[in-house]
Amino acid sequence: MTNSPRSVSDRTSSVGAFGLLSEPARRWVERQGWTSLRDVQERAIPAILAGGDVVVSARTAAGKTEAAFLPLLTKVEGDAAGFRIVCVSPLKALINDQANRLEGLAEACGHPLHRWHGDVSASAKRRARENPSGVVLITPESLEAILLRQGVHARPLFAGLQAVVVDELHAFIGTERGIHLQSLLTRVEAIAGRDRIDRIGLSATLGDMALAADCLRPGDGPSVRLVEGRDAGNVVKVQIRGYVRPTRVPEDAIASSRHAPGASPREDGSDPAFEAVVSDLGRILRGRTNLLFAGSRRNVEAYADALTTACGSAGVPNEFFAHHGNLSRAHREEVETRLRDDPRPSTAVATTTLELGIDIGDVAAVAQIGPGSSVSSLRQRLGRSGRRPGTSAELRIFVIEDEDGPAAHPIDRLKLGLIQSMATVDCMLGGWCEPPPAAGLHLSTLVHQTLALIVQTGGISAKAAWAILCGRGPFRSVDRVRYAALLRCMHEARSPLVEQAPGGQLMLGPGGERLASGHDFYAVFVTPEEYRVVHGGQTLGTLPLDRITLPGQTMIFVGRRWRVLEVDADARVILVEPTSAAMPPRFDGSAGPLHDHVVAEMRRILSGGDVPTYLDQTARSMLEGARHAYRELGLEAASVVEVGTGVVLVPWVGTRKLDTLAAALVAMQHKPAARRHFVEVDGCDTVRIRRTLARIAGGDHPSDAALASAVPSPAIAKYDGWLSPDLMRAVVISERLETASLRETASRVLASGTDHEPGDTPHRAGTET
């Protein structure tokens, strides 16, 4: 097919999508030299032009942004004042990237485009506010700031609004920030005096599009049209590489070594598995442009430093650069620009910061340390590779497992990191990914939104607040009785958050005024205060305040090594200088919850016999050993294994069901510890735990309130601390546990052992069954 503008018109006129666009939009398409519209664009253009809410879903780099804005800019009519299209994105970097992509299209269609987030100058925001028009790209927090600062004067900004685009919808679903965004969109409709303003959600492929639709329009998901692109993309190449870490060195040697988190070093202070991974990463990735997802920020620093050092030792230019949320914006943008525009080979060693749709150009391959957090995350990452026609999308997963030894935990013999990696790959190749989580109560966010609505309106009745936030908004599971209970909590706080005026209006109390005046009030997520790390007057990034940092201490940061010169606690600044030796900074990094389907796939792999071709030789040997251990531990027939002075329960369920089972055992006076894939119960034998499980399976189990009370440290969300114990328990039950699954989970464990006759000797780890 020739790369001529005419071929676009010829091809798309047959299905009508191109012909439905305005003349300026068609001219813009032709100037891009496109020979055809993408599949998702063909499908989305008529759906969006027809009006109403639409979710547009397709793989990464399939053209979703243009699929939305070509018809939306075609629809914008008249000279009404105010922003005509609002596009909400989860990241400032995404907004900057979208602005570069959309500015020419918006200008061609006669509409200005505005960026609005924390890094945009006050003068640029003032100009947009004084002459609102066209398209505004904004974060949820900046949209909140507009509503709060402008109050009733915000109406002119949104009076002419025709559509709201939610970019990366999947990043918002089921989160506090997503509920915040849903509430903001309802408030924008209310202040504009409109029942509904069209909402367009742009998303990567999801496991349950109906839940995505309900996220876009809470309570009315069936009215949302679903458009799924059918572009299959390019060929996918996958490899999982296995590495065995020796376990012969005592744990107290770890403190004096430099190694990746969880590594057990050798006597010389090194970790041979970590070093082998670094060596292979350098050999495989050098000379091309790649992404390496290393997991936690500490891992990013450890791998970036080791790879940079290896380049120096080999006498070649460095190609490896750290990228995570604690680094300065200037450094992150420098790495992104190098990936996108610099012809030199480069690999970004990142957390999840490059997982979303920031334009970083053509990436040859994606690498990942460990199994990652989810199938959807894996799909998102793989979509960054193989974007050009005729190229392959490449994914390599590097998995380190401890060698089997006398001191190893029996369950470690199952090599569950490898098995989970295989399960996520098989799910991805089979076309499955996790459905979005169902919405919970999100009372912490409702506290915030109640305060925000009071600030925005200058005072509002409880009835009107409930109608906007709960009746129309996303908090539909909160009835008037529970909302009244929430308002009582807010009023009865030591420093009241709300008070009631003689006329019945809700007003801010002293505590509410203090919260609403804080610099971090616009965000509903917790923002830990941090130190700035500074060298030579340049800010390198930030470190959490909760870690102990002393002068003379060394660290690895931005993939380089530093010595701390001074810590200014008042200014929250750490002054550093380069050094030749350092320990990685300690960052917390947690894996996401596992879905039941992934865990079931893990069990299928362990009980099966096929060996996937994507495994290297070491991974194949690890798989063979894991399957042998699975049989030797009796897990084919049972889900209870005696280990030491306790038992291990392996019910093969996802994280929420596993946590619910652990909470029930706590409430029933056991001492369980929920691990990633199993529950370990100390001071218990098989007979006793089966007796307890039988009670649970028969319905004699703790109440929902007792289960919630057994969950340690339940206050996680930003405003959980203002909830009463009763409300906090309701949050735990709806968002963190799956109480309805308890009897089924207990029955599953019991059923796994029904082939053993009563009185048989229970299986003990390390013995033959």
N, C-alpha and C positions, 0 to 999 in steps of 0.2 A: 504494500500500500504506500503510495507517495505521501510525503509529508507536506501536503498542500492544504490551505484553508478551505478550498472548494470541496475536498473530500469529506470534511466534517459535515457540511451542509447536505451533500449527497447522501451520506450514510444515515444521519440522524433524522432527515426528513421522513424517512420511511416509517419510523416509529413515533415521530412527532415531538420528541423531547426538545431537540434543538430549535424547532420551529416555534415552540411555545415561549421561548425567551424573548426579551425585549431586544430591539435592534442594537443598543449599546452593549448589552451582554453578549450578543452573537458576535459583534465585531471584536470584542475582547477575546472570546474563544478563538476566533480565527487568527488574531495576532499572536496567540501562543503557539501556533503551528500544530495544534492538535489534529490528528488524523481521525479521531473518533472521540465520543464521550465514553467515559468508563461505565461499566454495567450499573454501578450504584447510582451514578448520575442520571442515566437513562430512566431508572425507576423512581428516583427521588423527585426529579423536577416536576412531573405532573402531579405527584401526591402533595407536594408543598404548595404548588400554585392553586390547588383546589381548596386550600385553607384548612384550619384545624391543627391539632397536635400530631406530630410525626416523630418516630424514632428511626434514625438512619443508621444502620449497622453494617459494618464491613471490616475487612482486615485492615491492618495498618498500611498507610500509603496508598489506599484505594481511591482517594479523591473525595472523601466525605465532606471536607470543608467547602469545596466548590459545589458539591451536590446540594448543599444548603444555601449558599450565598448567591449562586446564579439565579435561582427562582425567587429568592427573597428580595434581591435588588431589582428584579423584574417587577415584583409586586408593589414596591414602594411608589406611592402616587401622591400627588398634591404637594402643597407647600406648608403643611401643618407644622407648627413649631414643636420642638422637642426631639429627642432621639427617636429614630424610626426602628432601628434594630439594636438590641442589646445582646452581646455575646459574652457569656460568663465562662471563664476558664479557671481550672484549679491552680495554675501556676503562672507567676509573672513571666517566666521565660517562655511559656506557651503563648502568652499574649503578644510578646515581642515578636515571636516567630510568626504568629497569625497575622500580625500587622504587616510584616514584610510581604506575606503571600497575598493579602487582600487589598492592600492600599491601591494597587493599580486597577483592580476590578471595581472597587468602590468609586474611584475617581472617574473611571470610564463611564460609569452609570450616573455621574453627577452628584455623588454624595461624599462628604468628608468622612474620614475615619479617625477616631480618637482612641488612644490608649489611656487607661485609667487604673493605676495601681500604685503601690507605695513608692516606687522608684521614679514615677513620672513627676515632673516639676509642678510646683504649685501654680505657676503662671499658665502652663498648658491646661491644667484642670480648670482654672478660672476662665480661660477663653472658651472651653467647651461648655462650662456651666452658664456663661453669659449668652452664648449663642448655640444652644443645643440643637443638633441636627445630625442626620446621617447615622453612622454606625459607631457604637462605643464598645470596645473590648475591655472587660473589667473582671476583677476577682470578686468572689462573694463578700469578702471583708470590705473592699472598697465600695461595693453597692450598699452594704450596711452603713458605712460612714456617710454616704450621701443622704440616706434616709434620716439618720440621726441628726446630722448637722444642718440639713435644710428643713427638716420637719415638714410642716404643711406647705412650705415654699417649694418642696420637691415636685409638686404636681405638674408644673409646666415642663419639667424635664421629661416626663413620661406620658403626657397627655396624648401625644401623637404616636405612641409606640405601637408598631404593627406586629412585631414578633420578638421572642426571646430565644436565642440559641444557647444550649448548654453543651459546651465542648467537653469531650472525654466524660460522658455521662457515667460510664462504668466506674470511674474513680470516685464518684459521689455516692453511689448506691449503698445503702445500709450503714452509712457513717453519720456521726454527729454533724459533720460539715455538710453532708448531703441533706439532712433534715433542715439545717439552717438555710440552705439555698432554697429548698421548697417553700419554707416560710417566707423568705424574702420575696419570692416571685408572687406569692399570694398577697403580700403587703403592697407590692408594686401595682398589682391589678386593682387593689382597693383604693390606693391613693390616686390612680388614674381614673377611678370611677367606672371601671369596666368589670363585667362578670368574668370574662375570659380574654386573655391575649394569647395568640398562637405560640406554642412552645415547640421547638425543634431540638431533639436530643441527638447528638452525634456520639456513637459508641463503637468500640471494638466489638467483635462477635461475642455474644453472651449465651450462657446456657439456658436461660429462660427469659425470652423477650417480653413475656407478659409482665414479669416483675419490673423490667426496665420501663415498660409503659406506665405502670403504676407509680414508679418513682418520678417520672416526668409529670404526671397528672394524678396526684394522690386521690384515691377514692373513685377515680373514673378512668382507670387504665383501659377498659374495653373500648373507649372512644378513640384511643390513640391508634393511628395507622402505623403499621410496621413495615419498613422497607429494608430488606436485607440484600446486600450486594452478593452476587454469585461468582465473582471473579475468583477463581481457584488459586491464583498466584503461581509462583514458579516452583520448580522441583525443590523438595526439602531434603537436605543431607543431615543426618544426626549421628553423633557418636557419644558414647559414655565411656570415660576412661577411669579405671580404678587404680587406687594407690593404697598400699598397706603400711600402716604406721607401727613400728616396733613398740612394744609395751614393757620392755625389760628395765626401764629406768625408773627410779622412785619419783613420786610426785613432787618431792621437795626440790627436785632439780629444775622444775619449771620456772621458779621465781627468778633464776639467774640467766635465763635464756631469752633469745628473741625468736618468737615463733608465732604461727597463726593461732587464733583462739581455739582452745581445746586440744592443742597439740601436746604430746608428751615427748620432750626432746631426748636426744642421746646424751651420753656422759659429757661430750664436748660442748653441750649447750645448743646443739642444732636439732632440727627435726627433719630426718631424711625424706619423709613423705612430702612435707611442705616444699623442701628443696627440689624434689623431683617434679612436683607440679609446676613450680616456677621455671625450671629448666624446660619443661615441655611447652609451657605457655610462651616463653620467649622464642622457642624454635618454631612453633606453629603459627604464632600471631605476627612475628616480626616481618616487616616488609609490606604489610597491608593495613587497611583501616578497619578497626574492629571495636566491639564493645565487650568488656569483661565485667560481668555482674558478680561481685565478690561477696555479697551478703551484707554484713554489718559494716559500719563505718571504720571500725577497728580493722576488720579484714581488708577493706579497701586500702588503708594506709600501709598495712603489712605487705600486701602483694605489690602495690605500686612502688614501695621502697625497694623491695627485693628485685623487682624487674628493672628498675632504674639502675640499681647497683650492678646488676648483671650486664646491662648495656655499657656501663662505665668500664667494667672489668674486661669486656670484649673489645673495647676501644671503638665502639660504634655510637652514633648519636642516640640520645634517649627517644623512645617512641611511646612511653607509657606515662599516663597522667591521671592523677586522682580526681574524682568528681563525686562530691556528696554534699548534703544540705548544710553542713557546718563550714564549708569553705566559702570564701567571699564570692559575691556575685561576679566581680571582675575576673576572678580566676576561673569560675565555672564557664563564663561566656567565652573566655580565651580558649578553653578546651573545646567548647562547642564549635567555635569558629574554625579552629584548626581541623576538626573532623570534617566540617562542611566545605571549607574553601581552600585549605592548604593541600597542595599535591603531595606533601611528604607523608609517609606512612605514620599512622597514629593509632593508639589504642587507649580508650578511656576506661579506667578501672573505676566502676561506679557501684553505688547502692541501687536504689530504685529511681534515682533522679533522672536517668535517661530512658526510663521505661515508657513514659508517655510520649506524645507526638511531637516533641521538639525536633525541628528540622536539622539533622546532622548529616544530610547527604547520603551517599551510597555507602553502606557498611558491608564489607566482604563477609564477615563472620561474627557470630555471637558466641561467647563463652560464658560459662556459669560455674561457680564453685558450689557444690552441693546440690540438693534437690530443688531448692527454691521454695517459694511459699504456696504456689497454686498452679493449676493447669492454665488458668486464664492469664496469669503473669507470664508463664512460659510462652504462650501464644503471642502475647504482646511483645515480648523481647525478640522472638524469632522474626516477627514482622518487620523488625528494623533492618533485616538482612535480605539480600536478593531482590531488591526493588526494580532493578533494571531488567527489561525483557531479555530472556535468554540466559540469565544468571540463576544460580541456585541459592536458596536460603540455607545457611550453614549454622548448625548448633552443636557445640561440644560442651558436655557436662563433666566436670572433674570431681570425683568423689573420693574422699579419704576415709578409710575405715581402719580401726585398730585390729592388729593381728590377734588371733585367738591365743589365749594363754591361761594359765591356772588362776590368775587374779582377775580375769575378765568376767564381767557380768554375763550370765548365760544368754540373756536376750540380745546382748551385743553381737553374739555369734550369728544372728539373723541378718546382720548388715543392712539395717533398715534404711540408712541413708541411700545406699545403692538401690534397694528395692523401691523406695519411694520415688527416686529419680526415674527408674524404669516405668513405674506406674503412671507418672505424670506424662512421660513421653508417649506411652501407649495410648493414654486417654486423648492426648493432643492429636496423634496421628489418626485416631479413630473418630475425630470430629467432636469429642465431648469436652465441655468445660463447665466449671462450677456455675450454678444459677446464682443470681444476686441474693444476698441474705434478705430475709423478710424484715419488715420494719418493726422496731420495738417501741417502747414508750418514749424514750429520749426525753425524760423529764429534766435533765440537766439543761438541755437546749431550750426547753420550754421556759425554764427560769430566765434564761438569757433573753429570749424573745419577748417575754412579758415586760422585762425591764426596758428593752429596746423600743417596744411599742409605746410605753409610757413616755419615754424621752421624745419619740417621734411626734406624738400627738399632743404632748404637754399635759396629759391626763386623760384617762379613758375608764369607762365603767368595766366592772368585771364581766358583765354580760357581753358587752361589745368586744372585749379582748378575747373571750372564749370563742365568739362567733368568727372572728378573723383567724385566730391561730388554730383552733380546733374544729370549728364547724366547717370552715372553708379550707383551712390550711392542712398541714401534714400531720398534726397531732390528733387525728380523728379517733384514735383509741382512748383518748382522755375525755371522759364524760364530764358533765358539769360538777358532779359530786367530787370526783378526783381533782378537778381543777381548783375547786374551793379548798380542798385539803392542801394543795400545793401553795395557794395564796396564804393560807394560815401559817404554813412553814416559813414562808418568806416574811410574814409579818412578825412572827414570834421569834425570829432570830435574835441573838444577843444585840446586834445592831440591825434593826429592822431594814429589810430590803424594800418593802412597800408599806405604805400607810393609806388610809382611806379618808378622803376629805369629807366634810359634812354633807356635801351633795351626793356622795357615793362614789366619786371618781377615785380611781387608784392613782396615787402619787408616789414618787420615789421617797423612801425613808433614808436615814443617814447612811446605812450600809449600802443601799442601792445607789445613792449619789456617789459614794466612794468608788464602787465598782464601775459605774457608767463613765466616770471621769478618767479611768485608767487607760493607758495607751494601748493595752491589749484587749479592750472590751469588744472591739469589732470582730474578733475571732472567737468561735465557740470551742476550738481545740486548745489544749493546754500548750502554752508557749514557755518552756523553761528559760529562766534568765541565764545568760551565758557571759563568759569572758571573751573579749576580743584578743586574738593572738596577733602581735604586732612585731615586725622586724624592719628596722630602718625607716620607720614612719609609715610603712605599708601594712594594712590589715590583711592577714593571710586567711582569716576565717574566725570561727568561734568554737569554744569548748564549754560544755555544761558546767554550771557553777557548783554542782553537787560533787564534783570530784576534787580530791585534795591535790593541789599543785603548789610546790615549794621552790624557791630559788635554788638553783643547782641541779634540779631534776631535769631529766632528758625526755624527749618525746619524738615521735615521728608524726609529721603533719604535712599535708600537701605533697605526700610522697617523698619528703626530705626529712633530715634529722636536725633537731634543735636542742639547745640548752636554755633553760629558763633563767633569765637574768634578774627579773623583778616581777612581783605580783602586786598590782595596785587594786586592792579590794574595793575601794571607793569608786574608782573610775572603771572598775571591772576590765582591766587590761593586763595581759601577760606579755612582757617584753622578752624576746628570745633572740639568740644568735645561732648561726650554723654550728654544728658539731659533727663528729664522725661516728658517734655511737649513741643509740637511743632505744628506749622501749616504746612500743605503740601506745597512743592514748587509749584509755578505756572508754569505749562507747557501748551502750546497750544495743543489741540487735536481736529482735525476736521474730521467729517464723510465724506466718499466718496460720489460722485454723485449718485443719485437714477436713475435707468433705468425706462423707460415708463412701461415696463411689470410689474415691482414690484408695481408701483403706481396703475396700473389697478387692480392688485390682491388685493391691499388694499381696493379699492372701492368695489370689489366683496365681500370681507369679511364683510364690513360694511353693505352692502345691503342684505346680505344673512341671513340665519337662522340656519345653522348647527353649532354645537359647537364641535370643535375637541377634541378628547380624550387626547391630549397631554397638555391641559391646566389644571392647578390646580384650586381649587375652587375660589381663589381670582381673578385669571385671567379670569375665566368664568364670575364672577360678573362684572369685568371691561369691558369685551366684551359686556355683556348685556347693561350696561350703555352707552357704546360708540354707540351701534346700536340705542338706544333710542334717544341719542343726534343727531345722523345722521338724523333721521326722523324728530325730533323736529326742527332742523335747516333748514329743507327743502332741504337738499342736495340730496335727491332722485330725485327731479325734477329740482333743480336750482343749480348753481355754484356761486352765489353771495349772500353774507350775510351781512346785515348792522350791524356794531359793533361800538358803541359809535359815534364818529364823522366821521367815515369812513366806508369802506366796505372791506370785505375779499373775494378774488377770489380763488376758489378751482377748477382748471381746470383738476385735476387728470392727470398730465403729469410729466415726469421726470425733473431732475434738470436743464439740459441745456435749455429745452423749457420754463421752469418756469423763468429762468434768462433772457431769450430773451424777454418774455412778460414784465417783470419788466423793462428792458432797454427801450422797446418801450414806456411804460407809462411815464418813466422819460423824454424821448425826447418829449413827448406830454404834458409836463408841469404838470404831476401828481406827487404825493409824495408816491411812492410805496416802500415797504420793502419786499424783497423776503425771506420768511422763508423756512424751510426745505420742507414743503409740500404745501404751499399756498403763495399768495401774499396779503399783507395788504396795502390798499391805504387810506391814511389819508386825511381828509378834502374833502370827496367826497361822493355822494349818489348813489343809484342804477341807477337812471335815467341818471345821467351824465356819469357814468362808462360804462353803456350799449351803450350810444351814441358813446363813444370813441371806444369801442370794435367793434361796427358796422363799423366804419371808417376803422379799421384795417382789419376786415374780408373782406371789400370791396376793399382792396388794397391801401387805402389812409393811408399809415403808413410811418414811418421814413425810410430813406434809410439805407443801410447797414452801411455806414460810420457814420451816425447819431446814429445808435444803438451802434456801437462800442464806440463812444465818450461818451455815457451815462454810460458805465461800469466803476465803480470807481476803482482807483488804478490798472490799467491794467498791469503794469510792474511787472510780477511775476517771470519769468525765469531769469536765472543768467545774461544774456547779453542783456535783453530787453532794458536796459537804453541806449544802443547805436543805437537803431532803430529810424528812423524818425517817426513822427506822422502817416504818411500814411502807413508805413510798420507795425507799431504797431496796427493800426486799422485792417489791413489785418490779422494779427495774431489772434486778438480777434475774428474776424468773423469766421475764420476757426477752431479755437480750443476751444473757450469758449462760443460761441453762436450757435444757430441753426436757422438762420434767415429764412430759407425756411419753417419752421414750424409755423411762426407767424400767418399767416391768419387762418390756421387750428385750432390753439389753441384758438384764439379769437372766431372763429365760434363755437367751442366746448362749450365755456362758454355761448354764446348766445343761442345755441340750447338747453341747459339744462333748459332754462326758457321759452321755446316757448309754454308750456302748460298753461302759465298764460296770461290772456287777458290784452291788453294794458289798463293802468289806474288802474289795480289791485294794492292793497297796497303791496309794496315790503316786503319781509320777514325781520324781525328784530330779532336778537338774543335775546332769552329769551321770545319770544311771540309764541303763537300757530299759525300754518299755516293753 
